[in-house]
């Protein structure tokens, strides 16, 4: 079936894809609430994150609804994984450093990290955090500095804060001014998105 789109829509698709970032990604680790996952995808779309990795080792992959994601699941590529070691090997072979969100003594504040290099940030389960089987593969840990009595944010809110810091650094480095997607991949995605 041939889908006809307006020139304005085609231009919008090309502009959005030209700003997609491939060097910053998230790993969603056994986050059980699908509303949280959908909200994370919505933030990824807002800040131009191209791909998100879903690592689910002890629970089913979440069923993502349209309401909370604002249809962001259509625009952010997701890659599913069932094994921590193979996920880490895949990301490291692509040159990514793995940073876990953590309250550990060795964790450093979010602004301390340079997020302009190839970085995958792991967001852990709402109750137990990042899974232990990822620990041997992690290159560092970060936390969001907080000034109130409550010690943590909802995981989807934390993702948005982290992504904003990534956006701030990438924008300051001029990374949104030059497409990070290869021309062939850009052309493929323009065609795919035009059919959505």
N, C-alpha and C positions, 0 to 999 in steps of 0.2 A: 504494500500500500504506500503510495506517495503522499508525503505530508508537506503541505505548502505553509511556509512561515513568512511573516512580514519582514521587510528589510530592517526595520527597527529591532525586531526580535533577533534576527541573524547578527546584527551589529552588537547587540547586548551579549549574546553568547560568545562572540569572538573577544570582546573586551574582558569578560569575566575569565575566560580560559587563559588569556594573555597574562593575567595577574595570579594565576594558580601557582602555589609554591610546592615544590617537590622535596625540598631539603628539610622541612619540618613536618613531623607526623606524630600521631598519637597511637598508643597501644591501649586498648580498652580491655582490662584484665578481669574477667568474671564479674563485671558489673551486672547485677541481677535485675535492676529496675529498667524496663525498656524505655520508660519516659526519660530517665537519666541519659541513656544511650542516644535517644533521639535528640535530646537537647544538646548533647555534645556534638552530634553531627551538624546541628543547626549553627553552632558556634564555629565549627570548622569551615562551613560554607561561608559564613560571614567574614572570616579572616583569610579566606583564600587557600585553605589547606586542601590539597588534592586527594590525599589518600589517608585512610585510617585502618589500623590493624585491630581485628577483634580476636582476642585470645580467650577461648572458653574451654577450660579443661575439666570442669566438674559440674557444668550446668549447660542447658541448651542455649544456642545462639538466640538472642532476644528477637521477638517479633516487633518490628518497628512500625509504629503508627504514623499516619500522615499528620495528625493534629499537632503533636508536640514537636515534630521535626520540621514542620512547615514545608514538607516535601524535600527537605535537605538531603534525604537518603538518595534522591534521584541524582543529585549533583556532586556528592562526595563519594569517591570510590572506596569500597570496603573490601578488605582481604581477610578471610577467615583462617584461623589457626587453632589447632587442638593440642599442640605440644610446645612448651616453653623453649626448650633447647633448639628446636628447628626454627622457631620464630626468631630467636636471637641470632642464630647462624645466618638466616636469610638477611636480616637487617644489617648485621655486621659485614657480611660479604658485599653489601651495597654501600658500605662506608659510613653507616649510621653509628653514632654513640648512643647508648641507652641510658636514660636518666629516669630514676624511679621517684615518684612522689612519696615522701616519707617524713616521719617525725623523729628519725634516729639522730643520735648525737653527731654523726658525720654529715648529715644533710646540711646543705648551704642554701641561703635565701635565693629565691627565684631570680632577682636582678643580678646576682653574682654570676650567673651562667651566660655564656655567649651562645645564643640560639641561632646565629647566622650560619653555623656549620651544619652538617647533616646530623640531625638530632631527632631521636624518637623518645617521647616522654610517656612513661607508663603510668596510667591511672588505675589504681587498685579498687578492689571490691569495697562497697560502701561500709562494711563492718570490719573486715580483717585486713584491708589494704592490699598491697602488692603481694602476690603469691610467693612463697619461699623458693619454689623451683626456678624463679627468675633471678633470685639473688646472685648466683654465681656469674651471671651474664651482665649484670648492671655495672656501668662505668662511673656512676655517681648518683647522688640523691639530692632532691630539692624540696623546699617547703615554701609556702606563701607566708610572709610575715603578717601577723595579725595583732591588733592592739586591744581587742576586747576580751571578755571573760570566756567566750566560746572558743575552743581550741581548733575547730576545723570548719570547713565549708562543705556544703553539698558538693558531691563529685562533679556534677555538671557545671556548677558555679565555679569551682576550682579550675575546671578545664577552660572556661571562658577567660578567667584571669590569666592563666598561663598562656593561652593563645594571644591575648592582647599584648602581653610582654613580648612574645615572639613577633607579633605584627609590628610593634614599636621598633624593635631592633632591626627587623628586615626592611622596614620602610626607611629607617634612618640610613641603612646601607644601600638604598636605591634598588632593592631587589624586586619591587613591584613594577619597576619601570621597564624591565626586560623579561620576556617570557622564559620560564624555566622548563616548559614542556618542549620536547623536540618537535620540529615542524610536522613530521609524519603523524606523530601522536596527536598534535593539535588538530590536524585535518580530520583524523579519525573521530576525535571527540566532538568537533563541530558538527560532523554528520550525525553522530549518535545523539547529541543533545538536541539537535534540530528535530529529531523524531519523537522527543519526549513531550 
